[in-house]
Structure formats: structure tokens, C-alpha cells
């Protein structure tokens, strides 16, 4: 591929990927494929899943740089951005008005935020990695 060309998944993506869209889209895609039980965020399986996804697929999907860096201060890699996202989500949930506004916005922009439409190859890869890791309960 020439430097002036973009990959097929980049051409189909209407927006840049961020860690929230990645996680939300992965959960929605997995649920649509029969997965109903997920580890609690930000537990060890999520950190390990994101680490493996980025390590194995970031060359093919440069958008995975949105996952950020990992710290190795303990027995497994930890993603500080996932920890921060979890705190932010908890703060939003404390404010029910803010949560309702966020939900309304997400519903209005569902097509725009559709992970599986924007990144169909990546969505399938995420599910395959998660299944290989015995990620689901």
C-alpha cells in the first residue's frame, strides 16, 4: 500500500476511534453474537484483552493507538486510560441528568458511532481474541 492510500477499514470509518467507542462497540458486537456476560470494567481481563489486541493488531489497525499505553507496575499490564474512563463513567452515573443526556446523544448518533459498521474487520478480530482468552463468563 502506498503512503498516499488508506486501508479499507480507514476508508469506511466516519470518525477516529477512541477507547470508549472501542469498548462500547466491542460489547455491542459481542452481545449481537450471543455473548451476554462480561468482566467488570476495569478488571484484569479488560486490561489483558486491550493489551493483547493492541500488541497483536496495531500494525494492521493503527487506530488501536487509541488504547494508549500500559504500565507494568504489577503482575499484569494496566491501562491508565481504562482506569480514567471508568472513573469518568462513574462520575457521569452519579449525575442522572448527565447520564440521560449522554444516553440521548448516543441514541441520536448510533449510526455514526457504529463500531461494527465502521470497523467490521476489527470488530470480528476483537471477538475472536476475547473468545480465545476465555474472556466471557
N, C-alpha and C positions, 0 to 999 in steps of 0.2 A: 504494500500500500504506500502510495506517495505521501509525503508530508502534507500536501495540499488536500488530500482526501480524508474523509472521516469514515469510521466504521459504520455498518448498517444500524447498530443499536444507537450510536450517537446521532445519526440522521433522523431516526424515528422519535428521539427523546425531545419533548417540548420544553423541558426545563432541566436545570442541572440537578443532579442527585444530591441529597443531604442525608445525614444519618437517620433523621426522623422519618423521611419518606421511604428510605430503605427498609427500616424495621417495620413500619406500618404496612408497606406494600408486601413485604415478605410474609407477615402474619396473615394478611388478607388472601394472598395467593395460596399459602399452605392450608388455610381454612377451606378455600374453594376446592382443594384437593383432598379433603377429608380429615385434615389434622385439626384436632379440637383442643388439645392440651399442650400448653407451652410453659417453659420455665418462667419463674418470676423474673422480671427485669429489675435490677441489673445483676442477676446471679451469674455464677461461674460459667454455666453453659452458654449464656449470651456472649460473654467476653471471648470464650474459646471459639464459638461459631464465627464471630466477626473477625477474629484474628486469622482463623483458617481461610475464611472467604477472601480476605484481603491478601494474605500470603500467596494463595494458590491462583487467584484470578485477577489481581490488579494489573498485570501486564496486558491481559485481554480486555479488561474493563477499567480504564483509567479513572472512571467515575468513582470507583471504590476508594479513592483517596479521601472521600468524604468521611470515611470511617475514622480517620485520624490515627494518632499514634497509640502505642501500648507501653505501659510501664511493667517492668518485671521485678517489682518490689516484693512479690510473694511467690507462692507455688505455681501460679498461672498468670498469663498476660492479662492486664486490666486496661480497659479503655477509659480514660478520664472523661472523654466526651459522652460516653454512655452514662456514666455516673452523673454528670451535669444535666443531661437530658432527663434523667429520672427525677432529679431534684426539681427541675423546672416543671415537669409534668405534675408532680405532687403539689407544687405551689399553685398551678392552674386549677387543679381539682379542689383546692381549698376555697377558691372563689367560684361559686357555682355560676354566677353571671358570666364570668370569663370563660368558663368551660362551655357553657351553652353557646356563646358567641363563636368559640373555636369550632364546635361541632357544626354549627350552621355554615361557617365558612368552608369547612371540609366537605360538606354535602354539596354546596354550590360549585366547588372546584373538583369534584370527584373524577371527572374525565381528565382534567389537567394533571391531577396527582396520580393517575392510574399507573402504578409501578409495572404491572404485568403488560399493559399496552405499550408503555414507553420502553421497557427493558425486558421483553419476553424471554430472551436467552438467559439473562441474568436471574430472572425470577425462577426459572427451571433449575438453574445451577444452584441457587440458594437452597431450594427444596432438596435437591439431591445430596448436597453436603450435609444438611441438617439430618436427613434420614440416615446417612452413613454414620453420623456421630451419635445416633440414638438420642437425638435432641428432644423428641416429643415423648410425653408421658403415656 
